[in-house]
Amino acid sequence: MKYLPLLLIVFISFIRPSILYGNTQLIRAELRKKMAKISPNDAKGLFDLARWCHDKKFQRSEKKLYAKVLQLNPNHRGANLGLGHIFKENKWFSSQNAYMIAKNNIKRLNKWVPASTKENKNWELWHGYWLTVSEVEQLHAGKALLAHSSTGTTEFLTREYLIKSDISKTKTRTMANLIEQAIRIWRKDSNLPYPLDKNSQKVTLKIRILKSYSAFKKMKENNIESYS
């Protein structure tokens, strides 16, 4: 019963947003009209429309418009900030991760290390993290690994999932193990074994665990376009 709120969140996500927020079709129609009036080379017009999308809680279109602005002007401050980019050493980077990679670092479970650290080591890249042989063996054995922790957020890796969570580490680890076991049962029943070849392409399935239904509701209210 203690995980009921999270199960409820999954159930509620199937309710059409029109029930909760009204019909988004009118906003889409207005967006198409506005877009038709803007030149593809008008960075200011595209940015202004992106801000209009922001006000209408149309995040997907907002981000696409920011990307169009950056194609015209890669240093546009507003568009970069709108996409969550960071400015360091007089350059824009898509994220802190991108900055660290540009500085020739690689990501371990709980820290960044120089890329040269993995030389002559049999490390493997899993879900964006470089893991030792022992850590990979733990994933194959079904154990969830704590990958990252910051104020209010934890991140766990399983063999198939990258799980970001706002609940406690203990509860997240328990859920991560359960989720991983569920997909293993599905694979067995479906006769779809996990590809164990080191050279095979790995697929990262991402899961976001929110702290409460109110957090989920706020997420939907701020991004109605993605739930229609």
JOURNOR-V181313 format. One record per residue. N is the residue number from 0. RES is the residue in one small letter. BURIAL is # if it has 24 or more other ideal C-beta (glycine too) atoms within 12 Angstrom, else .. Layout:
n:N res:RES burial:BURIAL
n:N res:RES burial:BURIAL
This chain:
n:0 res:m burial:.
n:1 res:k burial:.
n:2 res:y burial:.
n:3 res:l burial:.
n:4 res:p burial:.
n:5 res:l burial:#
n:6 res:l burial:.
n:7 res:l burial:.
n:8 res:i burial:#
n:9 res:v burial:.
n:10 res:f burial:.
n:11 res:i burial:.
n:12 res:s burial:.
n:13 res:f burial:.
n:14 res:i burial:.
n:15 res:r burial:.
n:16 res:p burial:#
n:17 res:s burial:.
n:18 res:i burial:.
n:19 res:l burial:.
n:20 res:y burial:#
n:21 res:g burial:.
n:22 res:n burial:.
n:23 res:t burial:#
n:24 res:q burial:.
n:25 res:l burial:.
n:26 res:i burial:#
n:27 res:r burial:.
n:28 res:a burial:.
n:29 res:e burial:.
n:30 res:l burial:#
n:31 res:r burial:.
n:32 res:k burial:.
n:33 res:k burial:#
n:34 res:m burial:#
n:35 res:a burial:.
n:36 res:k burial:.
n:37 res:i burial:#
n:38 res:s burial:.
n:39 res:p burial:.
n:40 res:n burial:.
n:41 res:d burial:.
n:42 res:a burial:#
n:43 res:k burial:.
n:44 res:g burial:.
n:45 res:l burial:#
n:46 res:f burial:#
n:47 res:d burial:#
n:48 res:l burial:#
n:49 res:a burial:#
n:50 res:r burial:.
n:51 res:w burial:.
n:52 res:c burial:#
n:53 res:h burial:#
n:54 res:d burial:.
n:55 res:k burial:#
n:56 res:k burial:#
n:57 res:f burial:#
n:58 res:q burial:#
n:59 res:r burial:#
n:60 res:s burial:#
n:61 res:e burial:#
n:62 res:k burial:#
n:63 res:k burial:.
n:64 res:l burial:#
n:65 res:y burial:#
n:66 res:a burial:#
n:67 res:k burial:#
n:68 res:v burial:#
n:69 res:l burial:#
n:70 res:q burial:.
n:71 res:l burial:.
n:72 res:n burial:.
n:73 res:p burial:.
n:74 res:n burial:.
n:75 res:h burial:#
n:76 res:r burial:.
n:77 res:g burial:#
n:78 res:a burial:#
n:79 res:n burial:#
n:80 res:l burial:.
n:81 res:g burial:#
n:82 res:l burial:#
n:83 res:g burial:.
n:84 res:h burial:#
n:85 res:i burial:.
n:86 res:f burial:.
n:87 res:k burial:.
n:88 res:e burial:.
n:89 res:n burial:.
n:90 res:k burial:.
n:91 res:w burial:#
n:92 res:f burial:.
n:93 res:s burial:.
n:94 res:s burial:.
n:95 res:q burial:.
n:96 res:n burial:.
n:97 res:a burial:.
n:98 res:y burial:.
n:99 res:m burial:.
n:100 res:i burial:.
n:101 res:a burial:.
n:102 res:k burial:.
n:103 res:n burial:.
n:104 res:n burial:.
n:105 res:i burial:#
n:106 res:k burial:#
n:107 res:r burial:#
n:108 res:l burial:#
n:109 res:n burial:.
n:110 res:k burial:.
n:111 res:w burial:.
n:112 res:v burial:.
n:113 res:p burial:.
n:114 res:a burial:.
n:115 res:s burial:.
n:116 res:t burial:.
n:117 res:k burial:.
n:118 res:e burial:.
n:119 res:n burial:.
n:120 res:k burial:.
n:121 res:n burial:.
n:122 res:w burial:#
n:123 res:e burial:#
n:124 res:l burial:#
n:125 res:w burial:#
n:126 res:h burial:#
n:127 res:g burial:#
n:128 res:y burial:#
n:129 res:w burial:#
n:130 res:l burial:#
n:131 res:t burial:.
n:132 res:v burial:.
n:133 res:s burial:.
n:134 res:e burial:#
n:135 res:v burial:#
n:136 res:e burial:.
n:137 res:q burial:.
n:138 res:l burial:#
n:139 res:h burial:#
n:140 res:a burial:.
n:141 res:g burial:.
n:142 res:k burial:.
n:143 res:a burial:#
n:144 res:l burial:#
n:145 res:l burial:#
n:146 res:a burial:#
n:147 res:h burial:#
n:148 res:s burial:.
n:149 res:s burial:.
n:150 res:t burial:.
n:151 res:g burial:.
n:152 res:t burial:.
n:153 res:t burial:#
n:154 res:e burial:#
n:155 res:f burial:#
n:156 res:l burial:#
n:157 res:t burial:#
n:158 res:r burial:#
n:159 res:e burial:#
n:160 res:y burial:#
n:161 res:l burial:#
n:162 res:i burial:#
n:163 res:k burial:#
n:164 res:s burial:#
n:165 res:d burial:#
n:166 res:i burial:#
n:167 res:s burial:.
n:168 res:k burial:#
n:169 res:t burial:.
n:170 res:k burial:.
n:171 res:t burial:#
n:172 res:r burial:#
n:173 res:t burial:.
n:174 res:m burial:#
n:175 res:a burial:#
n:176 res:n burial:#
n:177 res:l burial:#
n:178 res:i burial:#
n:179 res:e burial:#
n:180 res:q burial:.
n:181 res:a burial:.
n:182 res:i burial:#
n:183 res:r burial:#
n:184 res:i burial:.
n:185 res:w burial:.
n:186 res:r burial:.
n:187 res:k burial:.
n:188 res:d burial:.
n:189 res:s burial:.
n:190 res:n burial:.
n:191 res:l burial:.
n:192 res:p burial:.
n:193 res:y burial:.
n:194 res:p burial:.
n:195 res:l burial:.
n:196 res:d burial:.
n:197 res:k burial:.
n:198 res:n burial:.
n:199 res:s burial:.
n:200 res:q burial:.
n:201 res:k burial:#
n:202 res:v burial:.
n:203 res:t burial:.
n:204 res:l burial:.
n:205 res:k burial:.
n:206 res:i burial:#
n:207 res:r burial:#
n:208 res:i burial:#
n:209 res:l burial:#
n:210 res:k burial:#
n:211 res:s burial:.
n:212 res:y burial:.
n:213 res:s burial:.
n:214 res:a burial:.
n:215 res:f burial:#
n:216 res:k burial:#
n:217 res:k burial:.
n:218 res:m burial:#
n:219 res:k burial:#
n:220 res:e burial:.
n:221 res:n burial:.
n:222 res:n burial:#
n:223 res:i burial:#
n:224 res:e burial:#
n:225 res:s burial:.
n:226 res:y burial:#
n:227 res:s burial:#
